[in-house]
Amino acid sequence: MRIIFVEFEQITGVRQFMFDCISDEKLPAVRTSVSADLALARKYGISLQALPLLCRQLLESMPADSLTTPVSLTEECMVQIRKTTALPGSMRATRPRTPVVDSTHAWRRPATRV
């Protein structure tokens, strides 16, 4: 089963992600949706960019015959994701990195040895 992200719609704090589920038997794709509450995502430190992938992973964990009904990324799912997943830098709050530069010599030409 291949699950392909198609689009999303946002209605008052809830994003609804649409996916096409394509079976290996070359049957027509089944369109399904996963809704995610944005306030809950912020509460658990999950970025907006990570939500489509998390919704897709939720669909992949479900039996193929249940993909015809809409699904919700619940608070319990988000708690479980937060507990079990090491979130990459884009999904968690981090301090901005400052470049390490030797500022005393950055503006000068390198010294030439004779």
C-alpha positions in Angstrom: 0.0 0.0 0.0 1.3 3.4 -1.0 0.0 6.5 0.8 0.6 9.8 -1.0 -0.1 13.2 0.5 -2.3 15.3 -1.8 -3.4 18.5 -0.1 -4.7 20.1 3.1 -7.5 22.4 4.2 -7.6 24.5 7.3 -10.8 25.3 9.1 -10.6 27.2 12.4 -7.6 25.6 14.0 -7.9 22.2 12.5 -5.9 21.0 9.4 -7.4 18.3 7.4 -4.8 16.4 5.3 -5.9 14.5 2.3 -4.1 11.3 1.2 -4.5 8.9 -1.7 -4.1 5.3 -0.7 -3.0 3.1 -3.6 -3.1 -0.6 -3.2 -0.6 -3.0 -4.9 -3.4 -4.5 -7.0 -3.6 -1.3 -9.2 -7.2 -0.6 -8.1 -8.4 3.0 -8.1 -6.9 5.1 -5.3 -8.9 5.6 -2.2 -9.0 9.2 -0.9 -8.9 9.5 2.9 -8.3 12.3 5.3 -6.6 12.9 8.7 -7.5 15.9 10.8 -5.1 17.4 13.3 -5.8 20.1 15.9 -3.1 22.8 15.6 -3.4 23.9 19.2 -2.7 20.4 20.4 0.3 20.2 18.0 1.7 23.4 19.5 1.1 22.1 23.0 3.2 19.0 22.3 5.9 20.9 20.3 5.0 19.3 16.9 5.6 21.7 14.0 3.2 22.3 11.2 5.7 21.0 8.7 5.8 17.6 10.6 2.1 17.1 10.7 1.7 15.6 7.1 4.4 13.0 7.8 2.9 12.1 11.2 -0.6 11.7 9.6 0.9 9.5 6.9 2.6 7.3 9.6 -0.7 7.0 11.4 -2.4 5.8 8.2 0.5 3.3 7.6 -0.1 1.8 11.0 -3.8 1.2 10.3 -5.3 -1.9 8.6 -5.9 -1.3 4.9 -9.7 -1.9 5.1 -10.1 1.0 7.6 -8.6 3.6 5.4 -11.9 4.5 3.8 -13.1 6.5 6.9 -11.7 9.9 8.1 -9.2 9.7 10.9 -8.1 12.1 13.6 -4.6 12.6 15.0 -5.8 12.6 18.6 -4.1 14.0 21.7 -3.2 10.4 22.8 -1.4 10.0 19.4 0.5 13.2 19.9 1.5 12.3 23.5 2.7 8.9 22.2 4.7 10.6 19.4 6.2 13.0 21.9 7.3 10.1 24.2 8.6 7.7 21.5 10.0 9.9 18.8 13.2 11.8 18.9 12.0 15.0 17.1 14.4 16.5 14.6 15.5 20.1 15.0 12.7 21.5 12.9 10.1 19.9 15.2 11.4 21.2 18.5 12.2 24.6 19.9 16.0 25.2 19.8 18.2 28.2 20.4 19.4 29.8 17.1 22.9 28.9 16.3 25.5 31.6 16.1 28.4 31.0 13.7 31.8 30.6 15.2 34.1 33.2 13.7 37.4 34.6 14.8 36.2 38.2 14.6 39.6 39.7 15.4 41.1 38.5 12.2 38.1 38.1 10.0 38.5 41.5 8.4 42.3 41.4 7.8 44.2 39.7 5.0 46.2 36.7 6.1 49.8 37.7 7.1 52.5 36.6 4.7 55.6 35.1 6.0 58.9 36.1 4.5 
